[in-house]
Amino acid sequence: RDCSRPTTPTASRLTQKLVNLGDGRSSNHGWNENASILGEVATQQVEYRYLARKTGKEDYERRSGRVFEILQEMQPADGLFYQNIQEGGSGGCPTFAGSPVSFGAMNDSAYEYMLKVWVQGNKKEDMYREMWDKAMDGVHDQLVQKTKPNGLTFLADRDGGRINRKMDHLACFMGGALALGAYTDPKGMDSDRARRDLRTARALTYTCYQMYARTNTGIAPEFTDFDGKDDMQVPGNAKFYILRPEAVEAFYYLNKLTGDPICREWGWEVFQSIEKYCKTQYGYGPLKDVNNPHSVEDRMESFFMAETLKYLYLLFDPDSEIDPLNKIRDICTIRSHFLFLTLFYSAFFCANLISRMISFLVMR
């Protein structure tokens, strides 16, 4: 069954979370009052566009692209989307449900794909770039905050009219995304907007490094609180680490785009901490408590190999031909998969990369 063509489509054509492969019926999770989630409806477009162009089936691109057309119509004046979206009954337009604004879990990929779909389209589809720039204006107007006493930069959440001074590890992807946005800005790198975005990218990425450096293990928690006198604190309900990649993703993009060697130093420190505290007999496990060196768990998330190690390897590979700025094929999906020109080359590259990554770890 072609799962991109639901037999019971939603009124607005927004993606739903669950699909019955037998009869094609789709639905969202009941725990979220059957609402669609921003980070899920806008997280497949790069892949489906690529699939459409490789198979000649334009419907893949048309259907997935419709999601962003709907989101563009819904984008608030400040550019910042709410997390939950309810379908409009009887063919009506979808609306935002009461929910937070965040660049962390359940939101992050939508913003990342605004930029990457635009780059993938050879920077000719203005709608995506305009949505990105409008959102980044909202970010700087409302969510970019400073800590006390050292003035570290972080992206807060917003819940209603209240600013929540915490940041998910997931939001560290914005260090790399803002840098890529600055270097591809249609107004040029010397524009005030590009300078602003690159400045925030650098400052945010430094904060993400500090989220690692200030714990007993050198490993960052799931999210960090910034509402105190000592810049940041590890909250009791988020002291775990599940081998997330977003900080090293930001290190990679900043190093690749700016050439700043400090990002490699930060990446090496993070890698050494992962080696010391997360390595098990047969793989790498999460930490239950980033301030407890002896809390490793006996499981491993798949994205550790797909993303965390891949970005670390590329960060340390000076001979890499990967060029996300100038080669459309080198755009990374939300799960760090590259879009290559041919499936054969993609399979060959990935096999070679994984082999070299394993050799690198064995030598350690």
Backbone torsions as a table, in degrees:
resi	resn	phi	psi	omega
1	ARG	NA	136.2	176.1
2	ASP	-80.7	102.8	-172.3
3	CYS	-77.0	-4.0	174.4
4	SER	-83.2	-3.5	-178.0
5	ARG	-123.4	78.2	-177.7
6	PRO	-63.4	142.9	179.7
7	THR	-79.2	-18.8	175.6
8	THR	-123.7	73.6	-174.6
9	PRO	-65.4	149.4	174.7
10	THR	-73.4	160.2	-175.3
11	ALA	-59.9	-36.4	-174.1
12	SER	-98.4	-5.7	-176.7
13	ARG	71.4	24.0	172.4
14	LEU	-77.5	145.3	178.0
15	THR	-65.7	140.4	173.0
16	GLN	-109.4	160.0	-170.1
17	LYS	-71.7	-41.6	-171.2
18	LEU	-118.6	144.1	176.8
19	VAL	-139.9	136.1	174.6
20	ASN	-87.3	112.8	-175.5
21	LEU	-69.8	-14.9	178.9
22	GLY	-78.5	-46.6	-176.4
23	ASP	-117.2	-3.1	175.3
24	GLY	82.7	0.1	180.0
25	ARG	-70.1	142.2	-177.5
26	SER	-127.9	157.7	-179.8
27	SER	-160.2	170.4	173.1
28	ASN	-108.7	174.3	-178.9
29	HIS	-70.2	137.8	177.2
30	GLY	-65.7	-32.5	-178.2
31	TRP	-64.0	-20.1	177.9
32	ASN	-105.2	26.0	178.6
33	GLU	54.8	35.6	177.1
34	ASN	61.2	20.1	177.8
35	ALA	-82.7	149.0	170.3
36	SER	-76.6	152.8	-178.3
37	ILE	-110.3	131.6	-175.3
38	LEU	-50.2	-49.2	-176.1
39	GLY	-70.1	-9.5	177.2
40	GLU	-98.4	-38.8	-178.6
41	VAL	-71.6	-22.6	-175.8
42	ALA	-118.2	47.0	-176.7
43	THR	-131.3	13.7	-177.5
44	GLN	-126.9	-0.6	-168.8
45	GLN	-67.5	-42.1	179.4
46	VAL	-59.3	-43.4	-178.3
47	GLU	-67.2	-44.8	-177.5
48	TYR	-69.8	-33.8	176.5
49	ARG	-64.8	-42.1	177.9
50	TYR	-64.2	-43.2	179.0
51	LEU	-61.6	-41.1	179.9
52	ALA	-61.0	-40.8	-176.0
53	ARG	-76.2	-25.4	178.3
54	LYS	-84.6	-26.9	-178.1
55	THR	-102.7	-15.0	-175.9
56	GLY	79.1	6.4	179.9
57	LYS	-94.6	91.8	-173.9
58	GLU	-64.2	-17.6	-178.2
59	ASP	-62.2	-32.1	177.5
60	TYR	-58.8	-46.9	-179.2
61	GLU	-70.5	-40.7	-176.9
62	ARG	-64.0	-45.4	-177.0
63	ARG	-68.4	-44.4	-179.7
64	SER	-70.1	-35.3	179.5
65	GLY	-68.6	-24.9	179.1
66	ARG	-60.6	-30.8	179.1
67	VAL	-59.0	-45.3	-179.3
68	PHE	-71.3	-29.4	174.5
69	GLU	-63.5	-40.5	177.0
70	ILE	-65.8	-45.3	-179.5
71	LEU	-63.8	-36.0	178.5
72	GLN	-62.8	-39.0	178.0
73	GLU	-67.8	-28.7	-176.8
74	MET	-91.2	-14.3	-170.8
75	GLN	-56.6	123.2	-179.6
76	PRO	-64.1	166.0	-177.1
77	ALA	-60.4	-31.1	179.9
78	ASP	-86.7	0.6	175.3
79	GLY	84.2	-7.8	-171.5
80	LEU	-100.9	124.3	-176.5
81	PHE	-87.2	146.1	170.6
82	TYR	-80.5	158.4	-173.6
83	GLN	-70.3	-42.9	-171.9
84	ASN	-104.8	139.9	-178.3
85	ILE	-129.3	124.0	178.1
86	GLN	-97.4	139.1	176.7
87	GLU	-65.4	144.9	173.1
88	GLY	-82.3	120.0	-177.6
89	GLY	-65.2	152.8	176.5
90	SER	54.7	41.2	176.7
91	GLY	80.7	7.9	179.7
92	GLY	-75.7	172.8	-178.3
93	CYS	-77.9	145.2	176.7
94	PRO	-67.7	156.6	-179.6
95	THR	-136.0	156.9	175.6
96	PHE	-74.9	137.3	172.3
97	ALA	-92.9	161.6	179.9
98	GLY	-60.3	114.0	-174.8
99	SER	-163.9	164.4	-177.2
100	PRO	-76.8	166.3	170.1
101	VAL	-108.6	126.7	-174.8
102	SER	-155.5	156.4	171.0
103	PHE	-108.4	16.9	176.8
104	GLY	-100.5	-144.1	-174.2
105	ALA	-55.4	137.9	176.0
106	MET	73.6	8.8	179.0
107	ASN	-135.6	-31.2	-164.0
108	ASP	-56.3	-47.0	-170.9
109	SER	-66.1	-26.7	-179.9
110	ALA	-61.1	-44.5	-180.0
111	TYR	-70.1	-40.7	179.2
112	GLU	-59.9	-38.5	-177.2
113	TYR	-79.6	-20.3	171.0
114	MET	-55.9	-45.5	-178.0
115	LEU	-75.2	-45.8	-172.8
116	LYS	-72.3	-33.2	175.3
117	VAL	-65.2	-38.4	177.5
118	TRP	-63.1	-44.1	177.9
119	VAL	-64.9	-42.7	179.7
120	GLN	-59.0	-34.9	178.9
121	GLY	-84.0	23.9	178.8
122	ASN	60.8	29.1	174.5
123	LYS	60.2	34.8	-178.2
124	LYS	-112.7	-11.7	-177.4
125	GLU	-98.0	91.6	-168.3
126	ASP	-61.9	-28.6	-176.4
127	MET	-54.8	-43.3	-176.0
128	TYR	-68.2	-43.4	-179.9
129	ARG	-66.4	-39.0	179.3
130	GLU	-65.0	-38.7	175.9
131	MET	-63.1	-43.3	178.7
132	TRP	-60.9	-50.0	-176.7
133	ASP	-65.1	-37.9	177.4
134	LYS	-64.2	-41.0	178.2
135	ALA	-65.8	-39.5	-179.3
136	MET	-68.5	-31.2	172.7
137	ASP	-62.1	-43.6	177.9
138	GLY	-63.8	-38.6	177.4
139	VAL	-58.3	-48.7	-176.8
140	HIS	-72.3	-30.0	179.4
141	ASP	-74.3	-32.0	-170.2
142	GLN	-124.3	-39.5	-166.7
143	LEU	-100.5	-23.1	177.7
144	VAL	-71.6	117.4	-176.2
145	GLN	-126.9	165.6	179.2
146	LYS	-121.1	146.9	177.7
147	THR	-89.5	169.0	172.1
148	LYS	-120.1	137.3	9.2
149	PRO	-97.8	-4.3	-167.3
150	ASN	-99.2	2.3	173.5
151	GLY	65.9	36.8	175.0
152	LEU	-71.6	143.5	-178.0
153	THR	-90.5	133.6	174.3
154	PHE	-144.9	165.2	177.8
155	LEU	-103.9	111.5	179.7
156	ALA	-77.5	163.2	167.7
157	ASP	-90.7	160.9	173.8
158	ARG	-127.9	126.9	179.9
159	ASP	-123.6	104.0	-170.3
160	GLY	66.9	-127.9	177.5
161	GLY	-97.5	8.8	-175.7
162	ARG	-103.0	135.6	175.1
163	ILE	-88.9	124.1	178.6
164	ASN	-100.0	112.4	-171.7
165	ARG	-83.1	66.9	173.9
166	LYS	-142.1	159.0	179.1
167	MET	-141.7	130.1	175.1
168	ASP	-70.2	149.8	169.8
169	HIS	-56.4	-36.3	178.9
170	LEU	-54.1	-34.3	-176.5
171	ALA	-69.5	-11.0	177.9
172	CYS	-64.2	-17.8	176.2
173	PHE	-57.7	-24.3	-176.7
174	MET	-66.4	-22.6	174.4
175	GLY	-59.6	-45.6	178.1
176	GLY	-73.6	-39.9	-177.9
177	ALA	-65.7	-43.2	178.1
178	LEU	-63.4	-38.2	178.0
179	ALA	-64.9	-44.7	178.3
180	LEU	-63.1	-39.7	177.4
181	GLY	-63.1	-38.9	179.2
182	ALA	-66.3	-43.7	-176.7
183	TYR	-73.5	-15.4	177.7
184	THR	-111.3	11.2	-175.4
185	ASP	-59.8	126.6	179.2
186	PRO	-59.5	-22.7	178.1
187	LYS	-82.2	-7.6	178.4
188	GLY	98.2	156.3	-178.5
189	MET	-64.4	-23.4	-179.2
190	ASP	-86.4	-1.9	-179.6
191	SER	-71.0	155.6	178.7
192	ASP	-59.5	-38.3	-178.0
193	ARG	-66.3	-45.6	-179.9
194	ALA	-65.2	-40.4	177.8
195	ARG	-62.7	-42.8	177.8
196	ARG	-59.2	-48.9	-176.0
197	ASP	-65.2	-39.6	179.4
198	LEU	-69.3	-37.6	177.2
199	ARG	-61.6	-44.2	178.2
200	THR	-67.4	-38.1	178.4
201	ALA	-58.4	-45.6	-179.8
202	ARG	-64.6	-46.5	-176.3
203	ALA	-66.9	-41.2	-179.8
204	LEU	-65.6	-41.7	-179.9
205	THR	-65.3	-36.1	175.5
206	TYR	-63.2	-40.8	176.8
207	THR	-61.9	-41.4	178.1
208	CYS	-62.1	-37.9	174.5
209	TYR	-62.9	-42.1	179.6
210	GLN	-64.8	-31.0	176.3
211	MET	-60.2	-29.3	174.3
212	TYR	-82.5	-50.7	-169.6
213	ALA	-63.7	-23.3	-173.6
214	ARG	-95.5	9.9	175.4
215	THR	-104.8	166.5	-177.8
216	ASN	-66.1	-25.8	-178.5
217	THR	-100.9	-9.2	-172.7
218	GLY	74.4	20.7	-179.4
219	ILE	-119.0	139.2	-176.8
220	ALA	-86.1	150.1	176.6
221	PRO	-80.4	176.6	180.0
222	GLU	-61.8	-41.8	167.8
223	PHE	-148.5	164.6	-174.1
224	THR	-127.2	139.5	174.1
225	ASP	-91.2	140.5	179.5
226	PHE	-121.9	21.6	-175.7
227	ASP	-104.2	68.4	-178.7
228	GLY	-162.6	-172.6	-176.2
229	LYS	-90.5	-12.4	-175.6
230	ASP	-111.5	39.7	178.9
231	ASP	69.4	-60.8	-173.8
232	MET	-149.1	154.1	177.2
233	GLN	-138.3	149.6	174.4
234	VAL	-88.4	113.0	-178.7
235	PRO	-73.1	150.4	-177.4
236	GLY	-63.5	-27.2	-178.7
237	ASN	-93.4	8.2	-179.9
238	ALA	-143.9	30.8	-175.1
239	LYS	-82.9	1.6	-177.6
240	PHE	-89.6	160.7	176.9
241	TYR	-133.3	126.3	-176.7
242	ILE	-113.9	34.6	173.9
243	LEU	70.0	33.6	-175.8
244	ARG	-67.1	153.2	-174.6
245	PRO	-102.9	-9.6	-162.4
246	GLU	-63.8	-34.9	179.6
247	ALA	-66.6	-47.3	-179.7
248	VAL	-69.8	-25.9	171.7
249	GLU	-60.6	-45.3	178.2
250	ALA	-65.3	-40.3	177.5
251	PHE	-58.1	-44.3	-178.5
252	TYR	-61.6	-50.5	-176.7
253	TYR	-63.7	-43.1	-179.5
254	LEU	-65.0	-41.4	178.0
255	ASN	-65.1	-42.8	-177.5
256	LYS	-66.3	-39.4	-174.9
257	LEU	-85.6	-39.0	-175.2
258	THR	-101.1	-20.3	-176.2
259	GLY	77.5	7.7	-177.0
260	ASP	-69.2	116.9	-176.0
261	PRO	-71.1	-17.3	-177.8
262	ILE	-60.9	-29.1	-179.8
263	CYS	-64.6	-34.2	175.7
264	ARG	-68.7	-36.7	176.7
265	GLU	-62.3	-44.8	178.4
266	TRP	-63.0	-43.4	179.7
267	GLY	-62.6	-38.4	179.3
268	TRP	-66.3	-39.7	177.1
269	GLU	-62.3	-44.5	179.1
270	VAL	-62.7	-44.3	180.0
271	PHE	-61.5	-42.3	178.9
272	GLN	-62.5	-38.6	178.3
273	SER	-67.2	-40.4	176.8
274	ILE	-62.2	-44.2	178.2
275	GLU	-60.0	-40.4	-174.0
276	LYS	-77.5	-39.7	-170.4
277	TYR	-111.2	-18.0	-176.5
278	CYS	-108.5	-12.8	-177.2
279	LYS	-73.8	133.1	177.1
280	THR	-118.4	-173.8	-177.4
281	GLN	-63.0	-35.4	-173.8
282	TYR	-121.9	6.9	-179.5
283	GLY	176.2	-147.8	-179.0
284	TYR	-130.7	134.5	-176.7
285	GLY	-118.1	158.9	174.8
286	PRO	-66.7	164.3	171.9
287	LEU	-105.6	136.0	174.9
288	LYS	-72.2	-30.2	-175.5
289	ASP	-148.1	114.1	-176.0
290	VAL	-68.1	-10.6	174.8
291	ASN	-101.0	5.1	175.6
292	ASN	-118.5	105.6	-176.4
293	PRO	-63.3	-13.7	-174.7
294	HIS	-114.2	44.0	-175.8
295	SER	-124.0	26.9	-177.7
296	VAL	-70.0	143.5	180.0
297	GLU	-103.0	161.0	-176.2
298	ASP	-96.7	63.0	176.1
299	ARG	-161.7	163.2	179.8
300	MET	-143.4	127.8	176.5
301	GLU	-70.5	142.6	-178.6
302	SER	-63.7	-30.1	-177.0
303	PHE	-71.8	-9.3	176.6
304	PHE	-63.2	-45.6	176.8
305	MET	-74.7	-43.2	-174.0
306	ALA	-68.0	-32.7	-173.3
307	GLU	-122.9	-59.7	-172.1
308	THR	-58.6	-53.6	-179.1
309	LEU	-68.2	-35.1	-179.6
310	LYS	-63.6	-45.5	178.6
311	TYR	-66.6	-37.8	176.8
312	LEU	-63.0	-44.3	179.9
313	TYR	-61.8	-47.3	-179.3
314	LEU	-64.8	-33.2	177.4
315	LEU	-61.3	-35.2	-176.8
316	PHE	-97.1	7.4	-177.0
317	ASP	-106.5	94.5	-177.3
318	PRO	-68.5	-17.2	-176.9
319	ASP	-97.5	7.5	-178.0
320	SER	-62.9	138.4	177.5
321	GLU	-91.9	-0.3	179.1
322	ILE	-63.8	129.2	-176.9
323	ASP	-139.9	84.3	-176.5
324	PRO	-66.7	-13.8	-178.2
325	LEU	-84.2	-36.7	-170.8
326	ASN	-117.9	-9.5	-179.1
327	LYS	-119.2	115.4	-180.0
328	ILE	-58.3	-35.4	-177.4
329	ARG	-64.3	-20.0	-175.2
330	ASP	-96.6	17.5	171.7
331	ILE	-69.1	135.4	175.8
332	CYS	-92.8	136.3	171.0
333	THR	-73.0	177.5	-179.8
334	ILE	-61.0	-22.5	178.4
335	ARG	-105.9	24.6	171.8
336	SER	64.3	30.4	173.3
337	HIS	-97.4	137.8	-177.8
338	PHE	-88.9	147.0	175.6
339	LEU	-94.3	103.8	-178.7
340	PHE	-100.6	166.6	-173.7
341	LEU	-70.9	-31.2	179.3
342	THR	-135.9	150.6	178.7
343	LEU	-64.7	-34.4	179.3
344	PHE	-63.2	-46.4	-178.9
345	TYR	-64.6	-38.1	179.5
346	SER	-62.1	-47.0	-178.9
347	ALA	-64.1	-41.7	179.4
348	PHE	-63.0	-45.1	-179.4
349	PHE	-62.3	-47.7	-176.6
350	CYS	-64.2	-41.6	178.9
351	ALA	-62.9	-42.1	179.8
352	ASN	-66.3	-41.7	-179.2
353	LEU	-64.1	-45.9	-179.3
354	ILE	-63.3	-40.9	178.3
355	SER	-60.1	-43.1	-179.2
356	ARG	-70.5	-34.7	176.7
357	MET	-63.5	-43.8	179.8
358	ILE	-64.6	-41.8	177.0
359	SER	-60.9	-40.1	179.0
360	PHE	-60.7	-43.9	-179.4
361	LEU	-69.2	-40.2	179.4
362	VAL	-61.5	-40.2	179.2
363	MET	-64.7	-23.8	178.4
364	ARG	-72.1	NA	NA
